[in-house]
Amino acid sequence: MGTLRFIVAGGGTGGHIYPALAIARGLKQAFLNCEVLYVGTARGLEADIVPKAGFPFRTITAAGLKRRLTLRNLWSLALALKGAGEAVRLMRDVRPAVVVGTGGYVSGPVLLAAYLCRVPFLIHEQNAFPGLTNRLFARVAACVALTFPEAGRFLPRGVRTKVTGLPVREEIRNADREGARARLNVGEETVLLSFGGSRGAERLNRAIAGLIPAFGGRPGVRLFHATGTAGYDKFREWLRIKGIDLSSWGNITVVPYFYQIADYLAAADLVICRAGAATIAELTCLGRPAILVPYPYATANHQEFNARALAAQGAAVVIRDAVLTPERLVEEVERLLAAPAALREMAARSASLGKPDALEQIIACIKEIGRL
């Protein structure tokens, strides 16, 4: 057998790119001397992220479709057809054994080209409500790997699916609770962890600013909050206006960003955060109960579907962004901390949903559909 070649496509947001990169790395580990080509667009985040990750990168033409009838969609379809032609030429040049699509509008032309060239392809869907591209191509995919079993309800009948989970970073899989708590100088305290993403979430930050007076100085509780790089100065100003001096409370830590997020997650007893697919995969991998505040402007409101899927299994509580207030958050945190047995049950249910072997399962699917 000659050199095995694979094409991986996914772009637009980190939610599509990072799973695609994890799968690409998994392929390199599973098949010695294989070649993995990443296909994206010149304008997407992938154009910056993928070359830095060390993978060959090629671009095609693509544009996103609006979820309503507009003239712009005609232009987007024309670009997609052009991109499909470019992707067909790539298929003929590369001759991949299997193609993997993780979503985003760049996946559409690549998956269409794979179908036309009779190359088996796997779709990985990160969210509980599948994206438009993945819904369109699921019917002709060799396999659709799901993060949430609930996503299968929104796919056409007869589609072959497998619940694999979403690959999480190695440092998350290997996180050690006792070591993490020692590094964070946490003893027997209950650890509250909150964050809203790399740039932050203003409504979540406002709620945490209101929660701090309720827990500042309270024995047996530690709060770690990351404001996001764009929200740190504003957050400190809110505290100043409220007359709060964090230096007077040793149990509250506020930073712009958690660079060692694995330690914070491993040490946490309750997490307050958004409901992106990668975040939820990490929470469940470590078995962490959560108060989830879905980002209301996510495409097709998919974060709320993600959050509701966890809540339905008793692993999380959901507070909609529109009704999140400091008072509501304090009430929910107090309720959970007052019932440690219920919190432990939430943690157990979260852990039962985790898929630490997600990458291995996805690679096994690729081997099967490619007969490798």
VENDA-V565261 format. One record per backbone hydrogen bond with DSSP energy under -1.0 kcal/mol. NH is the residue of the N-H (numbers start at 1). CO is the residue of the C=O. Records with the same first field share a line. If there is no record, write none. Layout:
BEGIN
NH=CO + CO
END
This chain:
BEGIN
6=35
7=98
8=37
9=100
11=103
16=13
17=13
18=14
20=16
21=17
22=18
23=19
24=20
25=21
26=22
27=23
28=24
29=25
30=26
31=27
34=31
35=4
37=6
38=56
39=8
40=58
47=44
48=45
49=45
50=46
53=49
54=51
55=50
58=38
60=40
74=71
75=71
76=72
77=73
78=74
79=75
80=76
81=77
82=78
83=79
84=80
85=81
86=82
87=83
88=84
89=85
90=86
91=87
92=88
93=89
94=90
95=91
97=5
99=120
100=7
101=122
102=9
107=104
110=106
111=107
112=108
113=109
114=110
115=111
116=112
117=113
118=115
119=114
122=99
123=143
124=101
125=145
135=131
136=132
137=133
138=134
141=138
142=121
143=121
144=160
145=123
146=162
147=125
151=148
152=149
153=150
154=151
155=152
159=156
162=144
164=146 + 162
165=146
173=169
174=170
175=172
180=176
181=177
182=178
183=179
184=180
185=182
186=181
190=220
192=222
193=270
194=224
195=272
205=201
206=202
207=203
208=204
209=205
210=206
211=207
212=208
214=211
215=211
216=212
218=215
221=218
222=190
223=251
224=192
225=253
226=194
227=255
228=256
229=198
231=228
235=231
236=232
237=233
238=234
239=235
240=236
241=237
242=238
243=240
244=239
248=245
249=246
253=223
255=225
264=260
265=261
266=262
267=263
268=264
269=191
270=191
271=289
272=193
273=291
280=276
281=277
282=278
283=279
284=280
285=281
286=282
288=283
290=315
291=271
292=317
293=273
298=295
301=298
302=299
305=301
306=302
307=303
308=304
309=305
310=306
311=307
312=308
314=311
315=310
317=290
319=292
323=320
324=321
329=325
330=326
331=327
332=328
333=329
334=330
335=331
336=332
337=333
338=334
339=336
343=339
344=340
345=341
346=342
347=343
348=344
349=345
350=346
351=347
352=348
353=350
358=355
361=357
362=358
363=359
364=360
365=361
366=362
367=363
368=364
369=365
370=366
372=367
END
